[in-house]
């Protein structure tokens, strides 16, 4: 049947397209995973939306073979920085008038997902996000502070 063949081809395209979108920090439209029976991505999408590292790691663990079979494993492992960025975005959204964030506050937010995370590990995560262009900020190690840009702090990937 041509119609079912067309639907399966679209499903295979979207099976690759959804994690590719997430790699660029874009959230697929609601209903896309339902329409093409790609529920394996639902928790991955939720983890990016909510900055939930635990859900991200759990999704990778539970669906590793599926992601490998679909040929998207390398893509899904590159989504983690967007989950990390979302955590920092949520901190900044709670204090939109402040452009200086205490690294300890970021560490506390990350410790919810990664117990015993250190200040140095958080600074490394932040510096990685800055170097990848996912966040505009400057880290002051000796003061344990991060200064965010005045505008376009979290640029959209092109």
C-alpha positions as CSV (number, residue, x, y, z in Angstrom):
1,X,0.0,0.0,0.0
2,X,1.5,3.3,-1.1
3,X,-0.1,5.3,1.8
4,X,1.4,3.1,4.5
5,X,4.7,3.0,2.7
6,X,4.7,6.9,2.6
7,X,3.8,7.0,6.3
8,X,6.7,4.6,7.2
9,X,9.1,6.7,5.1
10,X,8.1,9.9,6.9
11,X,8.4,8.0,10.2
12,X,12.0,7.1,9.4
13,X,12.8,10.6,8.4
14,X,11.3,12.0,11.6
15,X,13.1,9.3,13.6
16,X,16.3,11.1,12.6
17,X,14.9,14.6,12.4
18,X,13.7,14.8,16.1
19,X,17.0,14.2,17.7
20,X,18.7,16.4,15.1
21,X,16.3,19.2,16.1
22,X,17.1,18.6,19.8
23,X,20.9,18.8,19.0
24,X,20.2,22.4,17.9
25,X,18.1,23.2,21.0
26,X,14.8,23.1,19.1
27,X,11.8,21.4,20.6
28,X,9.7,19.4,18.0
29,X,6.1,20.4,17.7
30,X,3.6,18.8,20.1
31,X,2.0,15.7,18.6
32,X,4.8,14.9,16.2
33,X,6.0,11.9,18.2
34,X,2.4,10.7,18.6
35,X,1.6,11.1,14.9
36,X,4.6,9.1,13.7
37,X,4.8,6.6,16.7
38,X,8.1,7.9,17.9
39,X,7.3,7.7,21.6
40,X,10.9,6.7,22.3
41,X,11.7,10.5,22.1
42,X,8.9,11.7,24.5
43,X,11.1,11.6,27.6
44,X,14.1,12.9,25.8
45,X,12.0,15.9,24.7
46,X,10.7,16.4,28.2
47,X,14.2,16.3,29.7
48,X,15.3,19.1,27.4
49,X,12.1,21.2,28.1
50,X,12.5,20.8,31.8
51,X,16.2,20.6,32.3
52,X,15.9,17.2,33.8
53,X,19.3,15.4,33.7
54,X,18.0,12.4,35.6
55,X,15.3,11.8,33.0
56,X,17.8,12.4,30.2
57,X,20.2,9.8,31.6
58,X,17.4,7.3,32.3
59,X,16.1,7.7,28.8
60,X,19.5,7.1,27.3
61,X,20.0,4.0,29.5
62,X,16.6,2.5,28.8
63,X,16.6,3.2,25.0
64,X,20.3,2.8,24.1
65,X,19.7,-0.2,21.8
66,X,16.7,1.5,20.1
67,X,18.7,4.7,19.5
68,X,21.6,2.6,18.1
69,X,19.2,0.7,15.8
70,X,17.7,3.9,14.6
71,X,21.2,5.3,13.9
72,X,20.8,8.3,16.2
73,X,22.9,7.3,19.2
74,X,25.6,9.9,18.4
75,X,22.9,12.6,18.1
76,X,21.2,11.8,21.4
77,X,24.4,11.9,23.4
78,X,25.0,15.4,22.1
79,X,21.7,16.7,23.5
80,X,23.1,16.8,27.1
81,X,24.4,20.4,26.9
82,X,20.9,21.6,26.0
83,X,19.6,19.9,29.1
84,X,22.3,21.6,31.2
85,X,21.7,24.9,29.6
86,X,18.0,24.7,30.4
87,X,18.8,24.3,34.1
88,X,20.8,27.6,34.0
89,X,18.0,29.2,32.0
90,X,15.5,28.3,34.7
91,X,17.7,29.8,37.3
92,X,18.1,33.0,35.3
93,X,14.3,33.1,34.6
94,X,13.7,33.1,38.4
95,X,15.9,36.2,38.7
96,X,15.5,38.0,35.4
97,X,16.7,41.3,36.9
98,X,20.1,39.9,37.9
99,X,22.9,39.2,35.5
100,X,25.3,37.8,38.2
101,X,24.6,34.3,39.4
102,X,26.5,32.7,42.2
103,X,28.1,29.4,41.0
104,X,26.9,27.8,44.3
105,X,23.3,28.4,43.3
106,X,24.0,26.6,40.0
107,X,25.7,23.8,41.9
108,X,22.7,23.4,44.1
109,X,20.4,23.1,41.1
110,X,22.7,20.5,39.5
111,X,23.0,18.6,42.7
112,X,19.4,17.7,42.5
113,X,20.3,15.6,39.5
114,X,24.0,14.9,40.2
115,X,24.6,14.4,43.9
116,X,28.0,15.5,45.2
117,X,28.7,17.7,42.1
118,X,31.5,20.1,42.9
119,X,31.9,23.8,42.1
120,X,34.7,23.0,39.7
121,X,32.5,20.5,37.8
122,X,29.8,23.2,37.6
123,X,32.3,25.8,36.3
124,X,33.5,23.2,33.7
125,X,29.9,22.7,32.6
126,X,29.3,26.4,32.3
127,X,32.6,27.0,30.5
128,X,31.7,24.2,28.1
129,X,28.3,25.9,27.4
130,X,30.0,29.2,26.8
131,X,32.7,27.8,24.5
132,X,30.0,26.0,22.4
133,X,28.1,29.3,22.1
134,X,25.1,28.0,23.9
135,X,25.3,30.7,26.6
136,X,26.8,34.2,26.7
137,X,28.5,34.7,30.0
138,X,31.8,35.0,31.8
139,X,33.0,33.0,34.8
140,X,34.9,34.6,37.6
141,X,36.5,31.6,39.2
142,X,38.1,33.5,42.2
143,X,34.7,35.0,43.1
144,X,32.6,31.9,42.3
145,X,30.3,34.0,40.1
146,X,29.0,33.9,36.6
147,X,28.1,37.2,34.8
148,X,25.5,36.8,32.1
149,X,25.4,38.9,29.0
150,X,22.9,41.8,29.1
151,X,20.9,40.4,26.1
152,X,20.5,37.2,24.1
153,X,22.0,35.2,27.0
154,X,20.9,31.9,25.5
155,X,21.2,32.3,21.7
156,X,19.3,29.9,19.5
157,X,21.5,27.6,17.4
158,X,21.5,28.1,13.7
